[in-house]
C-alpha cells in the first residue's frame, strides 16, 4: 500500500481516535503551540470513562478542560515547564510540576514519563509521506515514538514543515490520523521598558560581531535581540527561536557564516512567537531544528566559539545564587534550559553568559530589591553561583566568575538600586560575607 492510500485508511474522526485511549495510559502531548487541540478536546469529553490516564506536556497555550479539578483521577496532568495557563490552574490541584534541565529530557521521557501514547499536531505530508512535527514537536516527540505503542496525529495545514533531525513522522508509523485546521497559537511579546533598554545597553557592547547567540524570553531579551541590528555575521544556537532572531535574520545580521560549528545553520530546539516566525520556519534551509536534549547539551553548545547566552531571572543573592523559577515556594516557571546554556557558554572559547534582571520589583509589600542578602525560604536555585559569569541590571554589569564571595557581594551591591546599596552592605557585613 502506498502512503497516500495508507493515509486514507487511517483517517478517522476525533471521537473515534480518542477511543483508542485506555485507562492507565501514559500520554505525551506535543507541547505549547504544537498541541493537537481538537484531539485533546475529544479525549477530555471521555474523561468519566477513564481512570488514571497520565498526561504530560508543558507551557500550555490552551485552557484545556483536563486542568479543572473534576478531571483529577481521570486525566492527571504533569508539566515540565509552568506557563501562564498552568500557573492559573495550579491551585485547583490537577497540575503536577516537574522541573528539569532540558538537556536531560530524554532521560526524563524514558524513565519518568514512560509514555506509551503520543498525541501530536503535524503538517500535511510531503511527497514521500513524511509529516513535520511543527514548531514544538521536535522538542522530544521522536523520543516518545521510539517506545510508544499508539501514535495519533492531528494534521493541520497551518503547521510549518521544518527542516532538521528527528523532526518528521511517516504516515506508516502512525495509528490514527485526524484532520482539522486552526491558526498556530502566537506568543504575545511583553513591551520593552526603558529599564529593559538600559540593561540591554550594558550588554550589547560586550557582544562582538560574529558571535553565536542564545536569547531567552521577556522584555529584556527583546531589548537585546532587536538591539543587535547593527551587529554583523551573527550565528544562532538556541533552544528557542524568537521573533527578534527572525527580524535579525531577515535583515542579514544573522547569517551563521562565521559559526565554528554547524556553519550556515540556525540551530534551534523549537520556535515560538508570532505568525511571521512560523512562516519563516516553513521549509527554510537556514533552519535546522533538533531535539532539545541535543541542542541544550552544554558540550554541543560549547562547540560554538564566542558563544553568548542571555537569560533573565527573578532575583540573585549576594553570593551569586540565581533564582529564575520561584520565589519561596511560589513556583513561577521551571528550570528549563538556563543552566544548560550558562554551562555551555562557560565552556565555549570566548564565551560569555549574562543573567539579567531589573534591580527592583513591585510586590504586595511595596518596592523591593531583587538583589538580596539571601534568597527567601524555599526558593529554588536555578543557576548555582559557581557557574554564574555576568549579572546585569540597569545600573551596570557585575563580573562574578570564579571570584571570592566578598568580591561577588561587592560587585552585586554596585549594580543594585542605589536606595538599597547601603542596607545590603550592612547586611553583608553583619552576615560575615563582607569583613571590615
Secondary structure as GFF3:
##gff-version 3
##sequence-region A 1 436
A	DSSP	alpha_helix	3	10	.	.	.	ID=ss1
A	DSSP	alpha_helix	14	18	.	.	.	ID=ss2
A	DSSP	beta_strand	26	29	.	.	.	ID=ss3
A	DSSP	three_ten_helix	32	34	.	.	.	ID=ss4
A	DSSP	alpha_helix	37	44	.	.	.	ID=ss5
A	DSSP	three_ten_helix	47	49	.	.	.	ID=ss6
A	DSSP	beta_strand	53	57	.	.	.	ID=ss7
A	DSSP	three_ten_helix	65	67	.	.	.	ID=ss8
A	DSSP	three_ten_helix	69	71	.	.	.	ID=ss9
A	DSSP	beta_strand	75	79	.	.	.	ID=ss10
A	DSSP	alpha_helix	84	89	.	.	.	ID=ss11
A	DSSP	three_ten_helix	90	92	.	.	.	ID=ss12
A	DSSP	beta_strand	95	97	.	.	.	ID=ss13
A	DSSP	three_ten_helix	102	104	.	.	.	ID=ss14
A	DSSP	alpha_helix	105	108	.	.	.	ID=ss15
A	DSSP	pi_helix	109	113	.	.	.	ID=ss16
A	DSSP	beta_strand	117	122	.	.	.	ID=ss17
A	DSSP	beta_strand	130	132	.	.	.	ID=ss18
A	DSSP	alpha_helix	134	137	.	.	.	ID=ss19
A	DSSP	alpha_helix	141	145	.	.	.	ID=ss20
A	DSSP	beta_strand	150	155	.	.	.	ID=ss21
A	DSSP	beta_strand	168	170	.	.	.	ID=ss22
A	DSSP	three_ten_helix	171	173	.	.	.	ID=ss23
A	DSSP	beta_strand	176	179	.	.	.	ID=ss24
A	DSSP	alpha_helix	194	204	.	.	.	ID=ss25
A	DSSP	beta_strand	212	215	.	.	.	ID=ss26
A	DSSP	alpha_helix	219	227	.	.	.	ID=ss27
A	DSSP	three_ten_helix	228	230	.	.	.	ID=ss28
A	DSSP	beta_strand	235	241	.	.	.	ID=ss29
A	DSSP	alpha_helix	243	251	.	.	.	ID=ss30
A	DSSP	beta_strand	266	271	.	.	.	ID=ss31
A	DSSP	alpha_helix	275	281	.	.	.	ID=ss32
A	DSSP	beta_strand	287	289	.	.	.	ID=ss33
A	DSSP	alpha_helix	292	295	.	.	.	ID=ss34
A	DSSP	alpha_helix	298	302	.	.	.	ID=ss35
A	DSSP	beta_strand	307	312	.	.	.	ID=ss36
A	DSSP	beta_strand	315	317	.	.	.	ID=ss37
A	DSSP	beta_strand	322	323	.	.	.	ID=ss38
A	DSSP	beta_strand	326	327	.	.	.	ID=ss39
A	DSSP	beta_strand	330	331	.	.	.	ID=ss40
A	DSSP	alpha_helix	338	347	.	.	.	ID=ss41
A	DSSP	beta_strand	352	356	.	.	.	ID=ss42
A	DSSP	beta_strand	360	363	.	.	.	ID=ss43
A	DSSP	beta_strand	366	369	.	.	.	ID=ss44
A	DSSP	beta_strand	371	372	.	.	.	ID=ss45
A	DSSP	beta_strand	390	393	.	.	.	ID=ss46
A	DSSP	beta_strand	396	399	.	.	.	ID=ss47
A	DSSP	alpha_helix	405	415	.	.	.	ID=ss48
A	DSSP	alpha_helix	418	431	.	.	.	ID=ss49
###
